[in-house]
């Protein structure tokens, strides 16, 4: 039986690299994004029968529920969940516009919380599975232009740590992934060479390697930075 993986936010960046990596290794991939055109482009580029896409904005709890129910209706065992959806909005707490904190929390934290809650019973039923959450170096470092993004990512790491403690006796692995500056569209327009960033493929390869560990081993946290260090947000 083919293994199945859920990757939220799979149309570009780290998510797209993850979709490619797991498809190459024979996984049935369920992914979503809020941009229908980018999802269609993803389908056309990979042209793979094991790739299934769904349009959803996971900052909206109802759309999270719709995405999860669509997957669960397939009646397939879920082996891996990667909470990747989210976005970066630079700013400072002292001068951010009203609503920025709420939007960052909804997109970067609530999306992972609600999707995990919806999919978790399926994993618990089989006493197996692996949940990866894409946090950030902003989960452990306070950047001066990080603002509400840092707040949301600090909370996301906390969510992952709590989940790990809850699930470690149930056969379900939990891993937090903390990438530094990765070459994704989020950095478009920044006047730096590509070599200053982590290739998204390196993140995908690292996650796949962590997944391939024996059942008795889990990598709880993966911290990845560019060789030259962090890029100030």
CORBEL-V187500 format. One record per backbone hydrogen bond with DSSP energy under -1.0 kcal/mol. CO is the residue of the C=O (numbers start at 1). NH is the residue of the N-H. If there is no record, write none. Layout:
co:nh
CO:NH
CO:NH
//
This chain:
co:nh
3:28
4:79
4:80
5:30
6:82
12:16
13:17
14:18
15:19
16:20
17:21
18:22
19:23
20:24
22:27
23:26
28:5
29:52
30:7
31:54
32:10
33:56
35:39
36:40
37:41
38:42
39:43
40:44
41:45
42:46
43:47
48:51
50:29
52:31
54:33
57:60
60:64
61:65
62:66
63:67
64:68
65:69
66:70
67:71
68:72
69:73
71:74
72:75
79:130
80:6
81:132
82:8
82:84
83:134
92:95
92:96
97:100
99:103
100:104
101:105
102:106
103:107
104:108
105:109
105:110
106:111
109:113
110:114
111:115
112:116
113:117
114:118
115:119
116:120
119:122
119:123
120:124
121:125
123:128
129:173
130:81
131:175
132:83
133:135
133:177
136:139
137:140
137:141
143:146
145:91
146:149
147:151
148:152
149:153
150:154
151:155
152:156
153:157
154:158
155:159
156:160
157:161
158:162
159:163
160:164
161:165
162:166
163:167
164:168
167:170
167:172
173:131
175:133
176:222
177:135
178:224
179:137
181:198
182:184
184:187
185:188
187:190
190:192
193:196
194:197
198:183
199:202
200:204
201:205
202:206
203:207
204:208
205:209
206:210
207:211
208:212
210:213
214:217
220:176
222:178
224:180
226:229
//
